[in-house]
Amino acid sequence: MTLTPDLNTVQDIYARDGVVLLKGVLSQDWLAKLRQAVDDETAKGDRYFAYKNMREHPGVFQDYCLTSDIGQRVAEVAGSPWTSLIYDQIFAKEPGTKTQTGWHTDQPYWPVAGPIMTMWIALDPVDPDNGALEFVRGSHAWGAKYRPFKTDQLGAFLHYLEEGNPDYVDMPDFEANRSDYDIFHYPLMEPGDALAFDGMTVHSAMGNRTSTRLRRGYAIRFAVEGATYEPRDAVTEWLHDDSLRPGDAFAGGRFPMIYKAA
Ligand SMILES: O=C(O)CCC(=O)C(=O)O
């Protein structure tokens, strides 16, 4: 894969905005295989948030994570000598899904301190009609740790978690005060494009107001140099690994290093 725009520009945008669009990350072959694998998985009947950690089982998701060039791409964008896998997730927003995925940051839900990156790969054309992701530009650099919260199966806010934890602050109401923030989205992602975004970037996803256009996204979460294991509580328990100790580099055990610079 050659990066469009070039790597220096990509790194600059990522550092400035906390998110960058990468064109043509998937080959046609991986696109076809991942689409099929997503369809097979979603045919099992769960919805939206339920499809997680497929890569822990043999199959297309595991093959993609372990054998494709995605780990190297993450390392390049992050400027890191290595990449490890945290977990993967399908976001299939069906036609007619009115719910907007609430504004949130990802890091508070995972047992990681330090830099992490999601690659959110579009398997369909994605635009504001069928569920474009929205970002608050530069919010990854604010240093704000927003309290995690529970959502319903479609991503709507239900209630806060860790209410007594002084490390977190409640999230401002970005939706009600949109004009106070630099909120943006990419007008069109083509199948095989990816959004690389920081674990602290505030983001949400629009509803899918089409009646026919499924919006399939495949998100993979990665740790890079500087990330450490930080198991916290019930919120992150689903991703714990007792073979790592708090403070260890976030690689090994359940979280294989999938790329290391020579
Ligand atoms: O794809 C979506 O609908 C939401 C994605 C998201 O919030 C995430 O990847 O963290």
The ligand as a Tripos MOL2 file, in Angstrom:
@<TRIPOS>MOLECULE
LIG
   10     9     1     0     0
SMALL
NO_CHARGES

@<TRIPOS>ATOM
      1 O1        -18.6870    2.7480   13.6900 O.co2     1 LIG1
      2 C1        -19.3850    3.2150   14.5590 C.2       1 LIG1
      3 O2        -20.5910    3.2980   14.4440 O.co2     1 LIG1
      4 C2        -18.7650    3.6930   15.8490 C.3       1 LIG1
      5 C3        -17.2880    3.4630   15.8830 C.3       1 LIG1
      6 C4        -16.6490    3.8470   17.1440 C.2       1 LIG1
      7 O3        -17.1920    4.5630   17.9520 O.2       1 LIG1
      8 C5        -15.3110    3.3380   17.4190 C.2       1 LIG1
      9 O4        -14.7280    2.6540   16.5720 O.co2     1 LIG1
     10 O5        -14.7820    3.6240   18.5190 O.co2     1 LIG1
@<TRIPOS>BOND
     1     1     2 2
     2     2     3 1
     3     2     4 1
     4     4     5 1
     5     5     6 1
     6     6     7 2
     7     6     8 1
     8     8     9 2
     9     8    10 1
@<TRIPOS>SUBSTRUCTURE
     1 LIG1         1 GROUP 0 **** ****
